[in-house]
C-alpha cells in the first residue's frame, strides 16, 4: 500500500490524524455521503501508508485471521468483503466468517484502489494540535504546520499498561529482555530453547505464546485470573440495539463506564485459541498459571529471577508484558492544549463528547477507544469504526459546513 508524499498545503477543510482502519472507514463513508469532500481533506500518518500499523501487528504476531466478522471492514457496502471473498472461501474462518489477515489486507487494498485513495496519506507525524479561533494549527515532526478547520483524531492511541513491579527493578537490563507486547516482533526472532514468561491472558498473549513455541521456545503464561474464552471482545449484542439501547438510555456516564468495563471484562482468547493453548500444555511446551501474579523480578545478568504470588520462583530468559492498554485523554500529548483551551468533563479518562463525537466547544472529532462513552464497549474495534462514522459524518457534511478554502485565514 505505497503512498507518495503530497506537497503540504497551507490550509485544509479537514485534517485526519492516523491512517488505520478507523480513518480509512471514515474517508470512504465521507466520500460516499459527500463526493465534493475529495480534495478538501488530508490524512497524516508517519508511515505515509494506509493500514501500516495494523499490517505490522498482523505480521509481527503471525495472526492468521481477524476477530471481527466479515461484515466489519472499511468499505461502506457491508457485503463488500463477502463478495470479494467469493473465490476465497477458505480464507473465511468459522464461526461468523472471520476474514484471514491476507484476505482483509487485500480487501483494504481494493477499497483504497476503488476509492482512489493511494496518494492521500501524507508521511508526517503530528506532534502538536494548537487551538486557534474557530480552527487549529497542526504541527509536524519536520517543523512544518497546517491550518485546519476541522480535525479528526483517529490514531487509536492508548497508554501502555505496565505493572508496578517493572518500576521496582533495581538493576539495568537489555530492553529486549523485558518489553510490552507491542514491541515484540516474532519475525526473525532467534529464541530456540529459551524460556519466556508472558504476562496477561488476552488474545495477544495467545498469539505470542503459539508464535514463540513455533520457534522452539518454552513458554510460561501467567494470568491474574482464570483464562477467559470469548468469540469477541464483547458479546455480539453490543453491536446493535439489544444492549446499546440500555447503554444509551443511561445518563450517568460513570455507570456507562462501568458497563463498558463489564462488557469487555479484561482480556480473553477465542475458543479456537483456547483449544490450541491446551494442546500446547499437553505437549509440554506451555505452562499456564492462572490466578497468579508476578510479585518481584530481578535481572541476574543473563536471566530473570521471578517471584510469584503463589510463592514459586522461576527463571526466564525473556519477559513479554501482554498487559494491554488504557485510554486516558488526560495522558494524550496531542490533546493537551485542546483540553486546556476547551475544558470538558472526563470520566475515568474518557472525554464526554457530543452526539457527533465532537469535542465540546471546537471542531475536533474523536474516533476509537477514547469515544467509548458515546459508542460503547466496541469503540476501538472495526464495528466501532462504523458506529463512529455514523455519528461523525453528519457532523462534517451538515448544511452549514463551509470549506476553509472559502474563509479568510488570519
C-alpha angles and dihedrals in degrees: 000000000000121000128187120219118262123215106261111246122218093240142005138192092228133018119193115198112208133027102220130116093290093053093045091050090050094050095050092047091046093052092045090055098040116013089184087073089078106108092019097084138055130200123214126200127147091230093058088222139097116249095001097140092045092051092045090055093048090053097039093054096034090235111186099198144356125265092226123086122251093263091068114082140108098271115099089224105083091205095051096101094048090050090046089052097049091113094035103057091143088067092063109086126208136283111040093358098275106199120239114242094248091049091050092047091050091048090052090049088052091050091050090050097045092048091044094236101139095109098038100093115086111205098232131116115227108227100174140021108206114193114223129174106299092340145045138242113219116205123204136208091254093056096257123125140194134199116233130188092204132017131198117197106208102155098114088222116175135167117256113245107229120184117244093241090067091066090052095061105118104194130064116256137179109273093229091059093066120023144137116268090248088069095051120102114181092195111106092355111148105211104137112151092006121132112226130192115211114192115205140046105235131113091268088060089054094050091048092047095050091042094050092047090051085060090055097259126136115236133205113195114200119193126181090218138012118311106263122214120201133151092225138019087256133013115282088244087076090067092070145016095296092087103003093065092067091039093057091042089059107095095183102089093196087061089048089055090052090050089053092050093047093047094053093035095189126287124342140172128227118256089249091054090047090056091049093049092051090050090053090050090054090050090055096241096106135046120193119198111190126193087021133120138187112256102179139352131198129192109224097189099269105022144027124252107206126194114201134203090247089063096253125129122214137181122222137174093213140016122206118193110215089173098132133229137280129219112225119162091196090060095049106107094202091058098047096100093039091054091049094048097039107028112198134174115277122198115199091329096315119113121232103237130184126253091279091052086252125150106249112254099020144048098262117125125197128211130182131026095343089065094057096115089063099033106033135233095321094057093117094047131083090261088054090054090058093047090049091052091053087060103035101044094062089049091055102040097040115136096259092058110126117185114241088236087072094050131078113250119212 
